[in-house]
Amino acid sequence: MSDIGQTFIARSRYHLSEDFLPKIERCLSLLTDQQIWWRPNSESNSIGNLLLHLSGNARQWIVCGVGGVADARDRDSEFAQREMIPREELRSLLKQTLREVDTTLAQFDPAKLLEMRTIQGLDVSVLEAILHVVEHFSMHTGQIILLTKLLTAHDLHFYDL
């Protein structure tokens, strides 16, 4: 289990920080602040809202849920935000959150992956919590990529990363 657990944690860290983050940063580099906060309709989220949401979710599930830091997340505010937060501030927030997530995962003992935690009112194993964040990050990264392509009609050159 130790080798599998270590590999699972290492690959999760890789996907969050070295796969998804650079793709999001590439998107942000091509967008204006106005484009980051554009929404196609009132039922959809802007890229800005998605970035706030990714930061809140990853922090709640990993830093707090796995790492034991006190959870003060206000999930509804991530979607309610309408005032424009500048691109660099959003990028900085996401990078800081992922640094905290990475530190938490780097220090986590893989032998404890099957321990249970209560996160967002759900009883989940640590393994499930980590998997949730990676899957969740992947899904919203795809939305950010799609919105960026729609807004810019630009090749994102991900294979150049």
Backbone torsions as a table, in degrees:
resi	resn	phi	psi	omega
1	MET	NA	-33.5	-176.2
2	SER	-60.0	-47.1	179.2
3	ASP	-64.3	-42.6	178.6
4	ILE	-64.2	-45.0	179.7
5	GLY	-62.6	-44.4	178.5
6	GLN	-62.5	-42.2	179.6
7	THR	-65.3	-43.1	178.4
8	PHE	-59.0	-46.8	179.6
9	ILE	-65.2	-43.9	-179.9
10	ALA	-61.4	-43.3	-179.7
11	ARG	-69.8	-35.0	176.4
12	SER	-63.9	-44.9	177.5
13	ARG	-60.7	-43.6	179.4
14	TYR	-58.9	-50.8	-176.2
15	HIS	-61.4	-42.5	-178.4
16	LEU	-66.4	-50.0	-171.1
17	SER	-92.3	-28.7	-173.9
18	GLU	-113.2	-7.9	178.1
19	ASP	-113.0	-64.0	-175.1
20	PHE	-70.7	-45.7	-177.5
21	LEU	-58.3	-49.1	178.9
22	PRO	-60.2	-33.6	177.7
23	LYS	-67.2	-43.1	177.0
24	ILE	-64.0	-42.7	179.9
25	GLU	-63.7	-37.4	176.4
26	ARG	-61.0	-45.0	178.2
27	CYS	-59.9	-47.8	-178.4
28	LEU	-60.9	-33.5	-178.8
29	SER	-66.9	-20.7	-177.6
30	LEU	-97.4	-8.3	-172.6
31	LEU	-109.0	149.0	171.1
32	THR	-84.6	166.2	175.7
33	ASP	-59.4	-37.0	179.3
34	GLN	-63.8	-41.8	178.8
35	GLN	-66.7	-36.6	179.4
36	ILE	-63.2	-30.1	-178.1
37	TRP	-102.6	4.3	176.8
38	TRP	-70.5	144.3	174.1
39	ARG	-136.2	138.7	-177.2
40	PRO	-69.4	-25.1	178.1
41	ASN	-163.9	172.4	-174.6
42	SER	-69.2	-16.5	179.8
43	GLU	-91.8	-3.0	-178.0
44	SER	-106.7	158.1	177.9
45	ASN	-98.3	148.7	171.9
46	SER	-81.1	167.4	174.0
47	ILE	-61.1	-38.1	177.2
48	GLY	-57.8	-45.7	177.3
49	ASN	-62.7	-40.6	179.9
50	LEU	-63.8	-37.1	178.7
51	LEU	-67.5	-41.9	175.8
52	LEU	-61.7	-42.2	-179.0
53	HIS	-65.8	-43.5	178.0
54	LEU	-61.4	-42.3	179.0
55	SER	-63.5	-46.0	-179.4
56	GLY	-64.0	-43.6	-178.1
57	ASN	-65.8	-49.0	-177.9
58	ALA	-63.2	-40.3	179.3
59	ARG	-66.0	-45.9	-177.8
60	GLN	-62.7	-46.9	-173.5
61	TRP	-77.5	-38.6	-174.8
62	ILE	-99.0	-59.3	-175.0
63	VAL	-63.1	-44.9	-178.9
64	CYS	-87.1	-54.7	-174.4
65	GLY	-66.0	-42.9	179.9
66	VAL	-89.6	-43.4	-174.3
67	GLY	-85.3	-15.0	175.4
68	GLY	86.6	8.0	176.3
69	VAL	-72.9	146.7	179.6
70	ALA	-58.8	137.7	-177.1
71	ASP	-98.5	117.8	178.8
72	ALA	-122.6	27.7	-175.6
73	ARG	-67.6	139.0	172.0
74	ASP	-117.0	84.5	-173.4
75	ARG	-57.8	-42.7	-177.4
76	ASP	-60.3	-32.6	-179.0
77	SER	-67.1	-25.9	179.3
78	GLU	-63.6	-35.3	-179.3
79	PHE	-91.5	-24.1	-177.9
80	ALA	-80.9	-17.0	-176.3
81	GLN	-58.9	125.1	178.0
82	ARG	-123.8	-24.0	177.2
83	GLU	-71.8	138.7	-175.7
84	MET	-69.7	121.5	170.6
85	ILE	-99.5	128.1	-176.5
86	PRO	-58.4	149.4	-178.9
87	ARG	-50.9	-46.4	-176.6
88	GLU	-65.9	-32.7	177.2
89	GLU	-68.9	-40.7	176.9
90	LEU	-64.9	-44.1	178.8
91	ARG	-61.2	-43.8	-179.8
92	SER	-63.0	-42.6	177.9
93	LEU	-60.8	-46.9	-179.0
94	LEU	-63.8	-44.1	-179.8
95	LYS	-64.6	-40.6	178.4
96	GLN	-64.1	-43.6	178.1
97	THR	-60.0	-45.6	-178.7
98	LEU	-68.5	-28.6	173.2
99	ARG	-64.6	-43.3	178.6
100	GLU	-65.1	-41.7	177.4
101	VAL	-61.3	-47.0	-178.1
102	ASP	-62.3	-42.2	178.0
103	THR	-62.2	-43.8	178.9
104	THR	-60.6	-46.5	-178.9
105	LEU	-68.7	-37.5	-179.8
106	ALA	-63.7	-31.0	-177.5
107	GLN	-91.8	-6.3	-174.9
108	PHE	-78.9	137.6	178.5
109	ASP	-81.1	113.3	-178.4
110	PRO	-57.3	-22.3	179.0
111	ALA	-67.1	-12.6	-178.0
112	LYS	-103.6	13.3	-177.9
113	LEU	-60.7	-25.6	-178.3
114	LEU	-93.7	1.7	174.7
115	GLU	-64.7	147.7	-178.2
116	MET	-93.5	146.7	175.3
117	ARG	-136.1	156.9	171.4
118	THR	-108.4	116.3	-177.7
119	ILE	-131.9	128.9	-176.6
120	GLN	52.2	35.5	178.6
121	GLY	77.3	4.5	-179.3
122	LEU	-106.5	139.0	174.2
123	ASP	-89.9	112.9	-176.7
124	VAL	-135.7	154.7	172.2
125	SER	-76.6	161.4	175.8
126	VAL	-59.6	-39.9	177.5
127	LEU	-57.2	-46.2	178.2
128	GLU	-62.1	-39.4	-179.6
129	ALA	-62.9	-44.7	179.6
130	ILE	-66.0	-46.3	178.6
131	LEU	-59.1	-41.5	178.1
132	HIS	-57.3	-47.1	-177.2
133	VAL	-65.6	-43.2	180.0
134	VAL	-63.6	-46.3	179.2
135	GLU	-63.7	-43.8	-179.6
136	HIS	-63.0	-43.7	178.8
137	PHE	-63.3	-41.0	179.1
138	SER	-61.4	-46.7	-178.1
139	MET	-60.5	-48.0	-177.3
140	HIS	-74.2	-27.9	173.3
141	THR	-62.3	-41.8	176.7
142	GLY	-60.6	-39.9	177.4
143	GLN	-64.6	-41.8	179.3
144	ILE	-63.2	-41.0	177.8
145	ILE	-62.6	-46.9	179.8
146	LEU	-60.5	-47.4	179.7
147	LEU	-62.4	-39.3	178.8
148	THR	-63.2	-44.0	178.6
149	LYS	-64.6	-38.4	177.9
150	LEU	-65.5	-39.4	-175.7
151	LEU	-80.2	-26.3	-173.7
152	THR	-115.2	-19.1	-173.4
153	ALA	49.9	45.4	-173.7
154	HIS	-121.9	139.3	172.4
155	ASP	-71.5	127.7	-174.6
156	LEU	-85.5	-7.7	174.5
157	HIS	51.0	46.0	-178.7
158	PHE	-64.6	-27.6	-179.4
159	TYR	-77.2	-4.1	173.2
160	ASP	-86.8	-11.0	-175.5
161	LEU	-69.5	NA	NA
